Amino acid sequence: MKNLKRTLLFILLSAVSGYSFAQEECTYSLYKANENKYEIGSFYACIDGLKPCVDKNGFEAKNMQAAYVLISKCYLALDSINCAEYYIEKLLRMNDNFTPDENAPQRFTNEVTLIRQKIRSTQISSVSKKNEEIDHAPATIQIITDTDIVNRGYKTLDEIFNDLPGFDVSRTRGVVDAVLYQRGYRTANTTDRTMILVDGVEDNDMWSNGDLVNLQFPLSNVKRIEVIYGPASTIYGANAYAGVINIVTKSEDDLFPKKNTHAVTATGMAGYGSFNTSYGNATVAVRSKKGLFFSVTGGVYHSDEQDLSYYPAFNGNYNYSLSSYQSAMTTSYSKAKDSMLNILDPNHLYYSDSGSTSKNIYPTHYADSVAHHVDSINYRKLFRGVDPGKFTNPKNDFYLSSKLNVGDFKFEFEYFNRDEGLTPDYNQKYYALNAALQNWQVRQGFISARYDKKLGQRFTLSSFSYYRISDRGKYAELTPYTSYENAGFTANKGVQLDSLAKGVQPYFAPTFKSTQSSQFRTELRGLYNVTDRIDFTGGVEFRNGLLEGDYVNAPVRDPLANGYDHDSASYYSVTDLGIFALASYNNADKKFNINVGGRLDNNVIDGDFGYGSVFNPRLAFIYYPKKFIFKSIYSEAFLDASPFQKFSTTSSRIPNPTLKPEKVRNIELSGKYMISKRSSVEVAYYHSWYSNSLVTNNVGNGVTQFQALGKARVQGVQVSAVTTILFFSIYANATFTDPYAVNTSAEGKDSLTRMGDIATFSANAGVNMRFLRNFNLNMRVNYIGDKPTGINTTTSGNPYTSTPGYTLVNGTFGYMIRKVGVLQCRVDNIFDEVCYASGVRSASGAQSSRVPLPGRVVYVQYFLNLK
C-alpha cells in the first residue's frame, strides 16, 4: 500500500513538474532567444526552438502571434513556402486584421496579403455574421467577383442580376431602374423584400424598405457581390426576407496586392454609349508605412434613356376611342343628377335622358367628341414652359464614399444622389410624360465605424455602428392629368357631364414630395471558439430611428424649404432591440456541420405601439463527403412593414400603425458536386410559406387600409454549373418557380392564385474566352419565359394575360492595355429582339402595364486598374 501511494505521489509530482516545465518552456524568454537565432541566420535552430510551443499553442496569447510571425519568417528565409503559408494562415485566422511591421521582409508582407486574400475569397460573413467557408455556409449562395464584373462588362449594379438564377427583373427605368423579385415573391414598385448591404450597412430606403442601389453605384470599387437566397440570414433580423445582397467593396489588400509597394493607387471605369449614356467612377487610395489606409470613391452617371415616344402608351397623342369616353362619362341614373344636367344642358347636347326607367345616364356622341378634343388639346399645351406630352426620362446620379483604416478601427462614409425621371412607370392617360414634370430624387448617406479585435486565441469581439439619413431632395414631383377620359371630374356627385357642359378644361396639377428620415444602429457581438469543433456567436443590436410617416406634399418645389413643414404627428420614433445567438459544431473528420441559432426582436413605436416581439429560428445540417456537399436548412424570417405602409394616407386610405410583420418559413435542400477545383454542379430546392402578407383591404364606405391578411406559397428549383476548360470559363443556371398567393374563404377553404409577373422558367448561360494573351471575349444568353399577368393572377388589374418571354444575347470584347486597364466594346441585345418588361405596382393602367425594353445598344468603356 505504501509503495502504491509512493508511486501515485511520484506520478502526480512528475505531472506537476512536467506542467510547470511546459509553462516555463513556452515563455517570452524562449521567444526572444529564438528571435536572436533568426537575427544571426540560424533559421533551422530557430524553427526547432519554436515549433514544439507553436504546434501545441503553448505560448500565452500575447506571444502566440509573434511566434507565428517569427516561424513564418524562418521558413520563408529557407524557401519553404508551403510551411510558411501554413503558419501565416494560422496567424491570420487568429487575427484577420494583422498588419506586418514596417521593417518586416517584403516577402513576408506579400505572403500575408496573398494568404489573407485567399482566405477571404473562400469565406463569407453575410449568412451568420461570422466568417465561414462559402461551400459550408448554411445557405444557397452565388458570388459575383470583380473579375466577373470586368469580363462581362457590367456598367451598373442592376445588370448583374440578369445573369443570376432566382431573380425576375422588371427593368422599367421608372421610380427605380429595375425591380428585383427574388425567388418568385412579387412586390409593388421597389425591391423591398431583399436586404441590400454595402459592407454590412443596410442600404434599403428607411421610409419604403425599397432598394435604391442601382445606376449610381461604382462597380469599379466592388470586390465581390454575395447573394444569399431565401431567409437563411435569420440573425440579421427584420427585412432579411427573400434574401440578402451584400456588396463588398475593395479593401486595402485588394488595392495594394502582393507585389505593389506604391503608397498611392487608383482604379476606375468610364464609358459612353447608346441614349447619350455617359458614366465614370474612380477610387484613389493611399497607404502609409504606419498602417494607415485611406480611400475615396466618386462616380457620376447620366443617360437620356430610351425614347419611348414611338410606342402608343408614351407618344403624347391623347388618342383614345370614343367608346372609352362612353364608359368614363356614363353615370348611374338619379332624379337629382337628371335635374342638374337638364338645367345645364336643356337641349341634351351632352347627355341622353331616357327617363327614370333607365339605370344610367349616357353621354352623347357629341359629348364624347368634345371631351376627347379638350383632353387632347390640353395635354399638349405648354405647362411651366415645357410640353407635358413630350417623353423625356433622363438619369443624373452622383455617388461619393470613403474609407479610413486605423489599426483595428475601420471608418466608412457613403452618400448618393439619385435624380431620375420616372415617366415609364406611368401611363400618359393619367400623368405627364416629361421628366421636367415627372421626376424622382432620393438622397441617402451613412457614416459607420467598425472595431474587430482578437482577445486571446479563442475570443473575437466586434463592434459595429452607423448613422444614416435620407430624404427626397428638391426634385421629387408627380404631375397627374385631370381629364374626362380618366374620370378625373367626378367630384361633383360622380357626374363628369356637368363639368363638360360648364366648359371645364382638363389640367395638370403637380405635387412636390418630401420626406426625411434618420436612424442610428449599433451592434456588439462576440465569437467564442469553445474548441476546434465548437464555436458560439452571440450579440445584441439596437436601433433608433426618427422616421417620416407620410409625404410632405405641396404645390411648390422643395416643400420643406418653402414653408411646408412636417406635421408634428407624422414623425415617429422607432426603437428596435435584437438579440441573436448561433452555435456551430464542425466535425471535419466525419465531414458534417450542425448549425443552430435564432434571433429575438422587439419593436416599439413612440413608446405606445409597434409589432412587439418576434422570434425566428434557423437550423442547418451540412454533410460534405468527398466531392459532394449536401445542405438541409430550415429558417424563418420576418419583414417589418415600412413607415409608408403603416402611416401614409390617401383620400381613400387610412393608416394602420399596428401592422403585424410578414413572416416566412422556408425549407431548403441542396446538393453540390465538385467535379474538380474549377468545375461544379449545384441543385437547390426550396419551399417557402408566407403569412401576414400585406394587402389593401376595404374597411367600409370605400375606405381602404394596409392589413396583414395575405398568404402565399412559393416553391422552386435552382440549378447552377460552372467549369473551366483550357482558356474557356463557362457558367449556366436555370430556375423553375411555382409561386401562388393563398386565398382563404369565409368558410376556411384555401384557393390558389398565380403570382403575377413571375416566369415559370428562366435560364442563363455564358462563356468567357481569353486568347492571344491580351484579348477577352465574353458572350451571355438570357432566356426568360412568359410571365403570367392579368385576370387569374395577383396582378389582376393588368389588361394583358402575360408579358411575353424572350431570349437575349449580349457580348463584350475587351483588350488589356499594358496591364493598367481593359478597353471594351459591349453590345446588348445583339439580335435586336423586341421584348417588354412587366409594369410595377398594380400595372393596371394608371401605372404602365408593359414597358418596352431597349433594342440593340452599344457601349465603349474602359476599366482602369493601376495595381
ZAMARGU-4260 file (C-alpha; in steps of 0.2 Angstrom, whole numbers, plus 5000, padded with zeros to 4 digits):
<rodrens>
0) 5000/5000/5000 | 5014/5012/5004 | 5023/5008/4988 | 5006/5012/4978 | 5005/5028/4987
5) 5023/5032/4983 | 5020/5028/4965 | 5005/5039/4964 | 5014/5053/4973 | 5028/5051/4961
10) 5016/5052/4946 | 5007/5067/4952 | 5024/5076/4956 | 5030/5072/4939 | 5014/5078/4930
15) 5015/5094/4940 | 5033/5097/4937 | 5031/5092/4918 | 5016/5105/4918 | 5027/5118/4926
20) 5041/5114/4914 | 5030/5116/4899 | 5023/5133/4906 | 5041/5139/4909 | 5047/5132/4892
25) 5035/5142/4881 | 5039/5159/4888 | 5043/5176/4881 | 5061/5172/4886 | 5061/5157/4874
30) 5053/5168/4860 | 5067/5181/4862 | 5081/5168/4862 | 5074/5161/4846 | 5072/5178/4839
35) 5091/5181/4841 | 5094/5164/4832 | 5084/5171/4817 | 5094/5188/4818 | 5110/5179/4815
40) 5103/5167/4802 | 5101/5151/4812 | 5084/5148/4804 | 5084/5129/4807 | 5088/5131/4825
45) 5075/5145/4827 | 5062/5133/4820 | 5067/5119/4831 | 5066/5130/4846 | 5049/5137/4842
50) 5040/5123/4834 | 5035/5112/4850 | 5027/5128/4858 | 5019/5134/4842 | 5011/5117/4837
55) 5004/5115/4854 | 4998/5133/4857 | 5010/5134/4872 | 5013/5152/4871 | 5002/5164/4880
60) 4990/5174/4868 | 5001/5190/4868 | 5016/5180/4862 | 5007/5167/4851 | 5005/5180/4837
65) 5023/5185/4837 | 5029/5166/4837 | 5018/5163/4821 | 5027/5178/4813 | 5044/5173/4818
70) 5042/5155/4812 | 5034/5160/4796 | 5049/5172/4793 | 5061/5157/4796 | 5053/5146/4783
75) 5052/5160/4770 | 5071/5163/4773 | 5073/5144/4769 | 5061/5145/4754 | 5050/5133/4762
80) 5034/5142/4755 | 5021/5129/4760 | 5027/5128/4778 | 5027/5147/4779 | 5010/5148/4772
85) 5003/5136/4784 | 5009/5147/4799 | 5004/5163/4791 | 4986/5156/4789 | 4986/5151/4807
90) 4992/5169/4811 | 4978/5177/4801 | 4964/5165/4807 | 4970/5171/4825 | 4970/5190/4819
95) 4962/5194/4802 | 4967/5212/4804 | 4986/5208/4807 | 4997/5221/4799 | 5016/5217/4797
100) 5029/5228/4805 | 5036/5241/4793 | 5053/5233/4795 | 5046/5216/4790 | 5054/5207/4775
105) 5044/5212/4759 | 5042/5194/4755 | 5033/5191/4772 | 5022/5206/4769 | 5017/5200/4752
110) 5013/5182/4758 | 5002/5189/4772 | 4992/5199/4759 | 4991/5184/4747 | 4986/5172/4761
115) 4973/5184/4768 | 4965/5187/4751 | 4965/5168/4748 | 4956/5165/4765 | 4943/5179/4762
120) 4940/5173/4744 | 4933/5157/4751 | 4924/5164/4766 | 4908/5173/4768 | 4900/5183/4783
125) 4884/5188/4776 | 4875/5172/4782 | 4879/5170/4800 | 4889/5187/4805 | 4905/5177/4806
130) 4917/5171/4793 | 4913/5153/4787 | 4918/5143/4771 | 4906/5148/4757 | 4903/5130/4752
135) 4899/5125/4770 | 4888/5140/4775 | 4870/5136/4779 | 4863/5145/4763 | 4862/5144/4744
140) 4874/5157/4738 | 4880/5165/4722 | 4896/5175/4721 | 4900/5188/4708 | 4918/5193/4708
145) 4927/5209/4702 | 4934/5198/4688 | 4916/5193/4683 | 4912/5212/4683 | 4926/5216/4671
150) 4925/5201/4659 | 4906/5203/4657 | 4907/5222/4655 | 4894/5227/4668 | 4891/5245/4669
155) 4878/5246/4683 | 4874/5235/4698 | 4856/5230/4692 | 4863/5222/4676 | 4872/5209/4686
160) 4855/5200/4692 | 4850/5197/4674 | 4863/5183/4674 | 4859/5175/4691 | 4846/5161/4695
165) 4831/5165/4706 | 4828/5183/4700 | 4814/5190/4690 | 4820/5208/4684 | 4807/5221/4679
170) 4818/5235/4671 | 4805/5249/4668 | 4818/5263/4672 | 4805/5272/4682 | 4805/5275/4701
175) 4820/5264/4701 | 4829/5257/4686 | 4825/5239/4690 | 4814/5230/4702 | 4821/5213/4708
180) 4808/5199/4713 | 4819/5186/4722 | 4813/5168/4722 | 4796/5172/4715 | 4790/5185/4728
185) 4782/5199/4718 | 4781/5216/4727 | 4775/5233/4722 | 4787/5245/4714 | 4804/5243/4723
190) 4815/5229/4729 | 4808/5229/4746 | 4809/5210/4751 | 4828/5209/4749 | 4840/5217/4760
195) 4854/5226/4752 | 4870/5229/4762 | 4886/5239/4757 | 4900/5232/4768 | 4887/5226/4780
200) 4877/5243/4781 | 4859/5241/4776 | 4856/5252/4761 | 4837/5250/4759 | 4827/5266/4760
205) 4821/5268/4778 | 4804/5275/4773 | 4799/5262/4760 | 4811/5247/4763 | 4815/5249/4744
210) 4832/5246/4736 | 4840/5262/4730 | 4857/5255/4724 | 4856/5254/4705 | 4864/5265/4692
215) 4874/5276/4704 | 4884/5263/4712 | 4903/5262/4706 | 4906/5244/4701 | 4925/5248/4699
220) 4926/5248/4718 | 4917/5232/4720 | 4927/5217/4726 | 4913/5205/4725 | 4894/5203/4727
225) 4887/5190/4739 | 4869/5184/4735 | 4861/5174/4749 | 4844/5166/4743 | 4829/5164/4755
230) 4828/5169/4773 | 4844/5160/4778 | 4852/5176/4786 | 4840/5175/4800 | 4851/5183/4813
235) 4851/5199/4803 | 4833/5202/4809 | 4820/5212/4800 | 4819/5213/4781 | 4832/5199/4778
240) 4817/5191/4770 | 4818/5184/4752 | 4837/5186/4753 | 4852/5196/4756 | 4864/5205/4744
245) 4880/5211/4752 | 4891/5222/4741 | 4909/5220/4747 | 4919/5235/4742 | 4938/5234/4739
250) 4949/5234/4754 | 4967/5239/4757 | 4973/5222/4752 | 4963/5222/4736 | 4970/5239/4731
255) 4988/5236/4736 | 4991/5217/4732 | 5006/5206/4733 | 5020/5215/4724 | 5014/5233/4725
260) 5024/5244/4736 | 5017/5260/4730 | 5009/5272/4743 | 4996/5278/4730 | 4985/5268/4718
265) 4969/5270/4708 | 4955/5260/4700 | 4940/5266/4690 | 4929/5264/4675 | 4922/5276/4662
270) 4911/5273/4647 | 4899/5281/4634 | 4886/5273/4623 | 4868/5272/4617 | 4855/5285/4623
275) 4869/5298/4626 | 4874/5287/4641 | 4890/5293/4650 | 4897/5287/4666 | 4913/5287/4676
280) 4919/5282/4693 | 4936/5280/4702 | 4944/5276/4718 | 4960/5283/4724 | 4969/5275/4739
285) 4984/5279/4750 | 4993/5268/4762 | 5006/5274/4774 | 5020/5264/4782 | 5012/5267/4799
290) 4997/5256/4794 | 4985/5270/4789 | 4974/5267/4774 | 4963/5280/4766 | 4952/5279/4750
295) 4940/5290/4742 | 4927/5284/4728 | 4917/5295/4717 | 4905/5292/4702 | 4893/5300/4690
300) 4880/5293/4679 | 4870/5301/4665 | 4858/5294/4652 | 4844/5301/4641 | 4837/5283/4642
305) 4827/5275/4628 | 4814/5286/4619 | 4798/5278/4622 | 4788/5290/4611 | 4787/5278/4597
310) 4775/5267/4607 | 4757/5271/4609 | 4756/5272/4628 | 4770/5286/4628 | 4768/5295/4612
315) 4759/5310/4619 | 4744/5309/4607 | 4729/5308/4618 | 4720/5296/4606 | 4708/5285/4615
320) 4692/5278/4607 | 4676/5286/4609 | 4669/5270/4617 | 4682/5273/4632 | 4673/5290/4634
325) 4656/5282/4634 | 4662/5271/4649 | 4671/5285/4658 | 4657/5298/4657 | 4642/5286/4660
330) 4634/5288/4677 | 4621/5279/4687 | 4603/5287/4685 | 4596/5298/4699 | 4582/5311/4698
335) 4594/5324/4706 | 4608/5321/4693 | 4595/5321/4679 | 4588/5338/4685 | 4605/5346/4687
340) 4610/5341/4669 | 4594/5347/4662 | 4597/5364/4669 | 4615/5365/4662 | 4611/5356/4646
345) 4592/5359/4642 | 4595/5354/4623 | 4603/5337/4628 | 4619/5341/4618 | 4629/5331/4631
350) 4618/5318/4638 | 4604/5306/4634 | 4589/5306/4645 | 4580/5290/4643 | 4569/5293/4658
355) 4568/5286/4676 | 4566/5269/4669 | 4585/5269/4664 | 4598/5263/4676 | 4611/5275/4668
360) 4614/5292/4661 | 4624/5291/4645 | 4635/5304/4636 | 4630/5308/4618 | 4642/5305/4604
365) 4644/5324/4603 | 4649/5324/4621 | 4662/5310/4618 | 4669/5320/4604 | 4670/5337/4614
370) 4678/5328/4629 | 4691/5319/4618 | 4695/5336/4609 | 4698/5346/4625 | 4708/5331/4633
375) 4720/5330/4618 | 4722/5349/4616 | 4726/5352/4635 | 4738/5338/4636 | 4750/5346/4624
380) 4748/5364/4630 | 4764/5371/4637 | 4764/5370/4656 | 4778/5378/4666 | 4787/5381/4649
385) 4788/5363/4644 | 4777/5351/4633 | 4769/5339/4646 | 4766/5326/4632 | 4784/5326/4626
390) 4793/5310/4633 | 4809/5313/4642 | 4817/5302/4655 | 4835/5307/4660 | 4845/5300/4674
395) 4858/5310/4683 | 4866/5302/4698 | 4880/5305/4709 | 4890/5295/4722 | 4904/5298/4735
400) 4911/5287/4748 | 4927/5285/4758 | 4936/5273/4769 | 4949/5275/4783 | 4958/5261/4792
405) 4967/5264/4808 | 4974/5248/4817 | 4958/5238/4822 | 4946/5253/4818 | 4938/5255/4801
410) 4928/5270/4796 | 4917/5272/4781 | 4906/5285/4773 | 4894/5285/4759 | 4882/5297/4750
415) 4872/5296/4734 | 4860/5307/4725 | 4848/5299/4713 | 4839/5312/4702 | 4830/5302/4689
420) 4814/5303/4678 | 4801/5291/4682 | 4789/5293/4667 | 4790/5275/4660 | 4781/5269/4676
425) 4765/5280/4672 | 4753/5280/4658 | 4750/5296/4648 | 4732/5294/4651 | 4735/5299/4669
430) 4751/5308/4670 | 4763/5320/4661 | 4777/5311/4651 | 4790/5325/4653 | 4803/5322/4666
435) 4803/5341/4670 | 4786/5337/4677 | 4788/5318/4682 | 4804/5316/4692 | 4810/5306/4707
440) 4825/5311/4718 | 4832/5302/4733 | 4847/5307/4743 | 4855/5295/4756 | 4871/5293/4766
445) 4879/5284/4781 | 4894/5285/4791 | 4900/5269/4800 | 4913/5263/4812 | 4919/5245/4815
450) 4931/5238/4828 | 4936/5220/4827 | 4949/5213/4840 | 4955/5196/4844 | 4955/5194/4863
455) 4966/5179/4866 | 4966/5164/4855 | 4948/5159/4856 | 4938/5175/4858 | 4934/5189/4845
460) 4925/5205/4849 | 4916/5215/4836 | 4908/5232/4837 | 4899/5240/4823 | 4889/5256/4822
465) 4882/5268/4809 | 4871/5283/4807 | 4861/5285/4791 | 4850/5299/4784 | 4839/5300/4768
470) 4827/5312/4760 | 4818/5316/4744 | 4828/5331/4739 | 4821/5346/4729 | 4815/5337/4713
475) 4803/5323/4718 | 4787/5328/4708 | 4772/5319/4701 | 4761/5328/4689 | 4744/5319/4686
480) 4732/5324/4672 | 4714/5328/4677 | 4704/5323/4661 | 4687/5317/4656 | 4694/5300/4649
485) 4702/5296/4665 | 4687/5300/4675 | 4695/5315/4684 | 4680/5326/4685 | 4669/5315/4697
490) 4670/5326/4712 | 4653/5333/4709 | 4641/5319/4714 | 4651/5307/4702 | 4645/5316/4687
495) 4658/5322/4673 | 4645/5328/4661 | 4641/5343/4671 | 4659/5349/4671 | 4659/5346/4652
500) 4643/5356/4650 | 4651/5370/4660 | 4666/5370/4649 | 4678/5365/4662 | 4695/5361/4654
505) 4707/5347/4659 | 4723/5352/4668 | 4739/5347/4676 | 4742/5349/4695 | 4759/5345/4701
510) 4763/5339/4718 | 4780/5340/4725 | 4785/5327/4738 | 4797/5327/4753 | 4802/5315/4767
515) 4816/5315/4779 | 4822/5300/4790 | 4837/5296/4800 | 4842/5281/4810 | 4856/5276/4822
520) 4861/5257/4824 | 4874/5249/4835 | 4879/5231/4837 | 4890/5222/4849 | 4894/5204/4845
525) 4907/5190/4850 | 4913/5174/4843 | 4920/5161/4855 | 4929/5146/4849 | 4925/5134/4863
530) 4935/5120/4855 | 4942/5117/4837 | 4925/5110/4833 | 4913/5121/4843 | 4910/5139/4842
535) 4897/5151/4848 | 4892/5168/4841 | 4881/5180/4850 | 4876/5198/4851 | 4864/5212/4853
540) 4858/5225/4841 | 4850/5242/4845 | 4842/5254/4833 | 4833/5270/4835 | 4826/5280/4820
545) 4816/5296/4818 | 4806/5290/4803 | 4794/5300/4792 | 4776/5294/4792 | 4770/5301/4776
550) 4775/5313/4762 | 4775/5332/4764 | 4765/5337/4749 | 4765/5354/4742 | 4761/5363/4725
555) 4779/5371/4725 | 4796/5364/4723 | 4806/5359/4739 | 4791/5360/4751 | 4802/5359/4767
560) 4812/5374/4761 | 4797/5384/4756 | 4787/5384/4772 | 4778/5367/4771 | 4783/5359/4787
565) 4781/5342/4794 | 4765/5338/4803 | 4771/5335/4821 | 4761/5319/4821 | 4770/5312/4805
570) 4787/5309/4813 | 4789/5293/4823 | 4802/5287/4835 | 4805/5269/4831 | 4816/5258/4843
575) 4821/5240/4839 | 4831/5229/4850 | 4838/5212/4843 | 4847/5198/4852 | 4854/5184/4842
580) 4864/5168/4846 | 4871/5155/4835 | 4880/5138/4839 | 4890/5128/4827 | 4898/5111/4828
585) 4910/5107/4814 | 4917/5089/4813 | 4930/5089/4799 | 4934/5070/4802 | 4916/5065/4799
590) 4913/5078/4786 | 4897/5087/4793 | 4892/5103/4802 | 4877/5107/4813 | 4871/5125/4814
595) 4858/5130/4827 | 4853/5148/4830 | 4840/5161/4832 | 4835/5179/4834 | 4823/5188/4846
600) 4817/5206/4840 | 4807/5219/4849 | 4799/5234/4841 | 4791/5250/4849 | 4785/5265/4840
605) 4783/5281/4850 | 4783/5270/4866 | 4765/5266/4863 | 4763/5253/4849 | 4774/5243/4837
610) 4774/5224/4832 | 4781/5219/4849 | 4792/5203/4850 | 4796/5191/4836 | 4807/5176/4837
615) 4815/5167/4821 | 4825/5151/4822 | 4837/5143/4810 | 4843/5125/4809 | 4855/5118/4797
620) 4864/5102/4793 | 4879/5101/4781 | 4886/5085/4775 | 4901/5085/4763 | 4908/5068/4759
625) 4922/5068/4746 | 4916/5078/4731 | 4899/5081/4737 | 4891/5095/4748 | 4873/5092/4754
630) 4863/5105/4764 | 4847/5104/4773 | 4841/5121/4780 | 4825/5126/4790 | 4824/5145/4793
635) 4811/5158/4797 | 4812/5177/4795 | 4801/5192/4796 | 4798/5208/4786 | 4793/5224/4796
640) 4780/5234/4787 | 4788/5251/4781 | 4783/5268/4788 | 4775/5271/4771 | 4763/5256/4774
645) 4760/5260/4792 | 4757/5278/4791 | 4754/5285/4774 | 4737/5290/4768 | 4727/5295/4753
650) 4710/5301/4750 | 4703/5284/4752 | 4717/5275/4763 | 4719/5277/4782 | 4734/5272/4792
655) 4737/5256/4801 | 4751/5259/4814 | 4749/5241/4822 | 4753/5231/4806 | 4760/5214/4810
660) 4776/5210/4802 | 4776/5197/4787 | 4783/5180/4791 | 4791/5167/4781 | 4795/5149/4784
665) 4807/5140/4772 | 4814/5123/4769 | 4829/5121/4758 | 4838/5106/4752 | 4853/5107/4741
670) 4867/5096/4733 | 4883/5101/4725 | 4895/5090/4716 | 4913/5096/4714 | 4919/5088/4698
675) 4936/5097/4700 | 4943/5113/4708 | 4936/5123/4694 | 4920/5113/4689 | 4904/5110/4699
680) 4886/5107/4698 | 4873/5113/4712 | 4854/5110/4713 | 4844/5118/4726 | 4825/5115/4730
685) 4816/5127/4742 | 4798/5128/4748 | 4793/5144/4757 | 4777/5148/4766 | 4772/5167/4768
690) 4760/5173/4780 | 4754/5191/4786 | 4757/5197/4768 | 4751/5215/4766 | 4735/5218/4756
695) 4725/5233/4753 | 4709/5229/4762 | 4692/5238/4761 | 4686/5243/4778 | 4670/5250/4773
700) 4662/5265/4764 | 4676/5265/4750 | 4690/5267/4763 | 4705/5255/4762 | 4719/5251/4774
705) 4735/5240/4773 | 4732/5225/4783 | 4742/5209/4786 | 4730/5196/4779 | 4738/5188/4764
710) 4747/5171/4762 | 4757/5164/4749 | 4766/5148/4745 | 4781/5148/4733 | 4792/5133/4729
715) 4806/5131/4716 | 4822/5124/4710 | 4838/5132/4705 | 4852/5124/4696 | 4869/5131/4693
720) 4885/5125/4685 | 4902/5131/4682 | 4918/5124/4673 | 4934/5130/4666 | 4941/5121/4650
725) 4958/5127/4644 | 4955/5146/4641 | 4936/5144/4642 | 4926/5149/4658 | 4908/5143/4657
730) 4893/5145/4668 | 4875/5140/4666 | 4860/5141/4678 | 4841/5138/4677 | 4826/5142/4688
735) 4809/5134/4690 | 4797/5144/4700 | 4780/5139/4706 | 4773/5155/4715 | 4755/5156/4722
740) 4745/5168/4733 | 4734/5158/4745 | 4716/5165/4747 | 4705/5159/4762 | 4687/5160/4760
745) 4674/5164/4774 | 4672/5145/4776 | 4690/5142/4779 | 4694/5134/4762 | 4710/5139/4753
750) 4712/5143/4735 | 4727/5147/4725 | 4730/5162/4713 | 4746/5163/4702 | 4758/5176/4707
755) 4759/5189/4693 | 4775/5194/4683 | 4785/5179/4688 | 4791/5167/4675 | 4789/5149/4677
760) 4806/5145/4669 | 4821/5155/4665 | 4839/5151/4661 | 4856/5160/4658 | 4872/5154/4651
765) 4889/5162/4647 | 4906/5159/4641 | 4922/5169/4643 | 4937/5166/4632 | 4954/5174/4634
770) 4966/5172/4619 | 4981/5180/4612 | 4986/5185/4629 | 4978/5202/4629 | 4961/5199/4621
775) 4945/5193/4630 | 4928/5189/4623 | 4913/5186/4634 | 4896/5180/4627 | 4880/5178/4638
780) 4862/5172/4634 | 4847/5176/4645 | 4831/5166/4642 | 4815/5172/4651 | 4799/5163/4650
785) 4782/5170/4648 | 4776/5180/4664 | 4758/5177/4668 | 4748/5193/4672 | 4731/5200/4672
790) 4715/5190/4677 | 4718/5175/4687 | 4734/5182/4694 | 4739/5193/4708 | 4741/5207/4696
795) 4723/5206/4690 | 4722/5224/4685 | 4734/5222/4671 | 4725/5221/4654 | 4737/5208/4647
800) 4736/5190/4651 | 4755/5189/4650 | 4771/5198/4647 | 4779/5188/4633 | 4796/5179/4636
805) 4811/5182/4626 | 4829/5177/4623 | 4843/5190/4623 | 4861/5188/4618 | 4874/5200/4625
810) 4893/5201/4621 | 4908/5210/4627 | 4925/5211/4618 | 4940/5218/4628 | 4958/5222/4626
815) 4970/5223/4640 | 4982/5238/4639 | 4999/5235/4647 | 4991/5228/4662 | 4984/5245/4668
820) 4967/5243/4661 | 4954/5235/4649 | 4946/5243/4634 | 4930/5236/4629 | 4916/5236/4617
825) 4900/5230/4624 | 4884/5226/4614 | 4867/5221/4622 | 4853/5213/4613 | 4864/5209/4599
830) 4850/5202/4588 | 4838/5217/4592 | 4825/5206/4600 | 4808/5215/4603 | 4804/5212/4622
835) 4795/5220/4636 | 4796/5222/4655 | 4782/5220/4666 | 4774/5235/4674 | 4777/5239/4693
840) 4764/5241/4706 | 4747/5236/4700 | 4751/5238/4682 | 4733/5242/4680 | 4733/5257/4668
845) 4737/5272/4679 | 4754/5263/4681 | 4761/5256/4665 | 4756/5238/4661 | 4770/5235/4650
850) 4786/5244/4646 | 4797/5241/4630 | 4815/5236/4633 | 4829/5243/4623 | 4834/5235/4606
855) 4852/5233/4601 | 4863/5245/4612 | 4882/5248/4611 | 4894/5255/4624 | 4913/5258/4624
860) 4920/5258/4641 | 4937/5257/4650 | 4942/5249/4666 | 4957/5257/4675 | 4967/5246/4687
865) 4984/5253/4692 | 4988/5238/4704
</rodrens>
